[in-house]
Amino acid sequence: MLKAMGAGGAASVKIGRIFAKVGLSPNAWTVLALVPAAAGFFALIYNQLLLGALLFMASGLIDAIDGAVARVTGAVTNLGAFLDGVIDRYVELMMYMGILVFLSNNYTLDILMPHYYWVSLLIFGALMPTFVRAYADHRGVVTEPEDHRRMGGLLERAERLCFIFAGMVLGYFDTVFFIYMVAATAVLSNITAFQRIAFVIRFASRK
């Protein structure tokens, strides 16, 4: 595991050095992630599922570049972290709204409830884990970065996006697979939110 972490860190340094030569600031890279995300949104609403997946993956790659550039250039700031988090939410919500339109245009099957309920539940699952952690910090219940990391959960942002991207690729062959992945991601993401709420309650009770 340590070797894998070291390899990942080395790769991040290489990426940072390469893209630092472009001359854009880390914050500029952060905002740039909105461009392929917006294009991905329009791809989805015009029923181009695979293209939409590729564009949102490109947005995720740019999101990784901003952090790598910031570390290599020594430009890691609280403002940069704030912008990164805000842009991440915009990108993810654009993707889910595009998915909602895509599924509405390509209706195939409802799993226990209509697809737009699943997408709505997915949006809750995307927003609430982050909100729980931020609000716990805001209220002074859980404030240390190490304790924030300990919140964890079944499906954090990276895993959530991997599930959705996998569903989009599978959905290119049959939309039913995509709906199943959306439903599974929605359930697991909300379980993650409840896990974090339980963590905060246990953490506070030990003080």
C-alpha positions as CSV (number, residue, x, y, z in Angstrom):
1,M,0.0,0.0,0.0
2,L,2.8,2.4,0.9
3,K,4.5,1.6,-2.4
4,A,1.2,2.4,-4.3
5,M,0.9,5.7,-2.4
6,G,4.5,6.6,-3.2
7,A,3.9,5.8,-6.9
8,G,0.8,7.9,-6.9
9,G,2.7,10.8,-5.3
10,A,5.5,10.5,-7.9
11,A,3.0,10.5,-10.7
12,S,1.3,13.6,-9.2
13,V,4.6,15.4,-9.1
14,K,5.3,14.5,-12.8
15,I,1.9,15.7,-13.8
16,G,2.4,18.9,-11.8
17,R,5.7,19.6,-13.4
18,I,4.4,19.0,-16.9
19,F,1.3,21.2,-16.7
20,A,3.1,23.9,-14.6
21,K,5.0,24.7,-17.8
22,V,1.7,25.8,-19.4
23,G,1.8,28.9,-17.2
24,L,-1.7,28.7,-15.8
25,S,-2.2,29.2,-12.1
26,P,-3.7,26.3,-10.0
27,N,-6.9,28.4,-9.6
28,A,-7.1,28.8,-13.4
29,W,-6.9,25.1,-13.9
30,T,-9.7,24.7,-11.3
31,V,-12.0,27.0,-13.2
32,L,-11.0,25.4,-16.5
33,A,-12.6,22.1,-15.4
34,L,-16.0,23.8,-15.9
35,V,-15.4,23.9,-19.7
36,P,-15.5,20.1,-20.5
37,A,-18.2,19.7,-17.8
38,A,-20.5,22.2,-19.5
39,A,-19.8,20.4,-22.9
40,G,-20.5,17.1,-21.1
41,F,-23.8,18.4,-19.9
42,F,-24.9,19.4,-23.4
43,A,-23.7,16.0,-24.7
44,L,-25.9,14.2,-22.3
45,I,-29.0,16.3,-23.0
46,Y,-28.5,15.6,-26.7
47,N,-28.3,11.8,-25.9
48,Q,-24.6,11.4,-26.4
49,L,-23.9,9.3,-23.4
50,L,-20.4,8.1,-24.2
51,L,-19.2,11.5,-25.3
52,G,-20.7,13.0,-22.1
53,A,-18.8,10.4,-20.0
54,L,-15.5,11.3,-21.8
55,L,-16.0,15.0,-21.3
56,F,-16.8,14.7,-17.6
57,M,-13.8,12.4,-17.2
58,A,-11.7,15.1,-18.9
59,S,-13.1,17.6,-16.3
60,G,-12.0,15.2,-13.6
61,L,-8.5,15.0,-15.1
62,I,-8.2,18.8,-15.1
63,D,-9.4,18.8,-11.4
64,A,-6.5,16.5,-10.6
65,I,-4.1,18.7,-12.5
66,D,-4.9,21.8,-10.5
67,G,-3.9,20.2,-7.2
68,A,-0.7,18.7,-8.8
69,V,0.3,22.1,-10.2
70,A,-0.4,23.8,-6.8
71,R,1.8,21.3,-4.9
72,V,4.7,21.5,-7.4
73,T,4.7,25.3,-7.6
74,G,4.1,25.8,-3.8
75,A,0.9,27.6,-4.5
76,V,-1.4,25.5,-2.2
77,T,-3.8,28.0,-0.5
78,N,-7.0,27.9,1.5
79,L,-8.7,29.9,-1.3
80,G,-7.6,27.3,-3.9
81,A,-9.1,24.5,-1.7
82,F,-12.3,26.5,-1.4
83,L,-12.5,27.1,-5.2
84,D,-11.7,23.5,-5.9
85,G,-14.6,22.3,-3.6
86,V,-17.1,24.8,-5.1
87,I,-16.2,23.9,-8.7
88,D,-16.4,20.2,-7.9
89,R,-20.0,20.6,-6.8
90,Y,-20.9,22.6,-9.9
91,V,-19.3,19.9,-12.1
92,E,-21.0,17.1,-10.3
93,L,-24.4,18.7,-10.3
94,M,-24.1,19.5,-14.1
95,M,-23.4,15.8,-14.6
96,Y,-26.4,14.7,-12.6
97,M,-28.8,17.2,-14.3
98,G,-27.5,15.9,-17.7
99,I,-28.1,12.4,-16.6
100,L,-31.7,13.3,-15.5
101,V,-32.4,14.7,-19.0
102,F,-30.7,11.7,-20.7
103,L,-32.7,9.2,-18.8
104,S,-35.9,11.1,-19.4
105,N,-35.2,11.0,-23.1
106,N,-34.2,7.4,-23.2
107,Y,-36.7,5.8,-20.8
108,T,-36.4,2.1,-20.6
109,L,-37.1,0.8,-17.1
110,D,-38.1,1.9,-13.6
111,I,-36.5,0.1,-10.7
112,L,-38.9,0.2,-7.7
113,M,-39.5,3.9,-8.5
114,P,-39.2,6.3,-11.4
115,H,-35.7,7.2,-12.6
116,Y,-36.1,10.9,-11.7
117,Y,-36.5,9.8,-8.1
118,W,-33.2,7.9,-8.2
119,V,-31.4,10.9,-9.7
120,S,-32.9,13.1,-7.0
121,L,-31.7,10.7,-4.4
122,L,-28.3,10.6,-6.1
123,I,-28.1,14.4,-5.8
124,F,-28.8,14.2,-2.1
125,G,-26.2,11.5,-1.8
126,A,-23.6,13.7,-3.6
127,L,-24.3,16.8,-1.5
128,M,-25.0,15.5,2.0
129,P,-21.7,13.7,2.9
130,T,-19.8,16.9,2.1
131,F,-22.4,19.0,4.0
132,V,-22.2,16.8,7.1
133,R,-18.4,17.2,7.3
134,A,-18.5,20.9,6.6
135,Y,-21.3,21.6,9.0
136,A,-19.7,19.5,11.8
137,D,-16.6,21.7,11.3
138,H,-18.6,24.9,11.2
139,R,-20.3,24.0,14.5
140,G,-17.0,23.1,16.1
141,V,-18.0,19.5,16.6
142,V,-15.3,17.9,14.4
143,T,-12.6,20.3,13.5
144,E,-9.3,18.4,13.0
145,P,-8.4,17.4,9.5
146,E,-7.4,13.9,10.7
147,D,-10.9,13.4,12.2
148,H,-12.5,14.7,9.0
149,R,-10.7,11.9,7.1
150,R,-11.8,9.4,9.7
151,M,-15.4,10.1,8.8
152,G,-15.0,8.1,5.5
153,G,-18.0,6.1,4.4
154,L,-18.9,3.5,1.9
155,L,-18.8,5.7,-1.2
156,E,-16.9,8.9,-1.1
157,R,-16.6,11.3,-4.1
158,A,-14.0,9.5,-6.1
159,E,-15.7,6.1,-5.8
160,R,-19.1,7.7,-6.5
161,L,-17.8,9.2,-9.7
162,C,-16.2,5.9,-10.7
163,F,-19.6,4.2,-10.3
164,I,-21.3,6.8,-12.4
165,F,-18.7,6.7,-15.1
166,A,-18.8,2.9,-15.2
167,G,-22.6,3.2,-15.5
168,M,-22.4,5.7,-18.4
169,V,-20.0,3.4,-20.3
170,L,-22.2,0.3,-19.7
171,G,-25.3,2.4,-20.5
172,Y,-23.9,3.0,-24.0
173,F,-24.7,-0.6,-24.7
174,D,-27.9,-0.8,-22.7
175,T,-29.5,2.0,-20.7
176,V,-30.8,-0.5,-18.1
177,F,-27.3,-1.0,-16.9
178,F,-26.9,2.8,-16.4
179,I,-30.2,3.0,-14.4
180,Y,-29.0,0.2,-12.1
181,M,-25.7,2.0,-11.5
182,V,-27.4,5.3,-10.8
183,A,-29.7,3.5,-8.3
184,A,-26.9,1.7,-6.6
185,T,-24.8,4.9,-6.3
186,A,-27.7,6.8,-4.9
187,V,-28.3,4.3,-2.2
188,L,-24.6,3.9,-1.2
189,S,-24.0,7.6,-1.3
190,N,-26.9,8.3,1.1
191,I,-25.7,5.5,3.4
192,T,-22.3,7.3,3.4
193,A,-24.1,10.5,4.6
194,F,-25.8,8.6,7.5
195,Q,-22.4,7.0,8.4
196,R,-20.9,10.4,8.7
197,I,-23.8,11.7,10.8
198,A,-23.4,8.7,13.1
199,F,-19.6,9.4,13.3
200,V,-20.3,13.0,14.4
201,I,-22.8,11.9,17.0
202,R,-20.3,9.4,18.4
203,F,-17.4,11.8,18.3
204,A,-19.4,14.5,20.1
205,S,-20.6,12.1,22.8
206,R,-17.0,11.2,23.7
207,K,-16.1,14.8,24.5
